[in-house]
Each structure stands twice: as C-alpha cells, then as structure tokens.
C-alpha cells in the first residue's frame, strides 16, 4: 500500500502524537467511512496500537500508519497534506481512485 504524507502533514501528525502521549507502538489511523455528501469520508485518528487485521506501514520519518482492510481498497496512492488558508486549516486528501468529491474536500465518491 502506498500512502504519502507531506512534510507538513507529517509534522502535524508528530505534534498530535506528542500531545496524545503516544509511544512507539502508536500510529495514525487513516480510514474511509461511509457518509459525507459524496458517499465516503476520510477519518484520521491517533491510536495506541493497530488492530489485528490492519495494514501497518511507515510512509515518512517513522510515523506508523494503520489502515483497515475496508479502507485499504480506497486509499492506494492517496496523498495527505496539511494546509492553512484564510478559511482555516486542516488535512487535505488527493486521492487518485476518487472519481468525484464535494466542495469541502472531506468526502468523495468512487
């Protein structure tokens, strides 16, 4: 599986992990959940350990990423960034398997 974290996203994740008091087993869960205005939405969470059936890998600087089997089919090649604009800041997703999305960028369709 190939998920890319930008330098900015990796820095933010690392900061959130430090705030969470995460140890070396912890990681970033990247998930696809049913919902949102386009059918699917992304979920990010810091978790202490992976689930038994998760794919676990380290795309950048030792940050562990956990992906469940359902989400994996929708996340191949996704690029995760963290942007700050006049409208706010947050994580963004550039997903090559998405065929469309909503205006807010937090949900997508396949």
Buried (B, 14 or more C-beta within 10 A) or exposed (E): BEBBBBEBBBBBBBEBBEEEEBEEEBBBBBBBEEEBEBBBBBEBEBBEEBEEEBBBBEBBEEBBBBBBEEBBEBBEEBBBBBBEEEEEEBBBBEBEEBEEBBEEBBBBEE
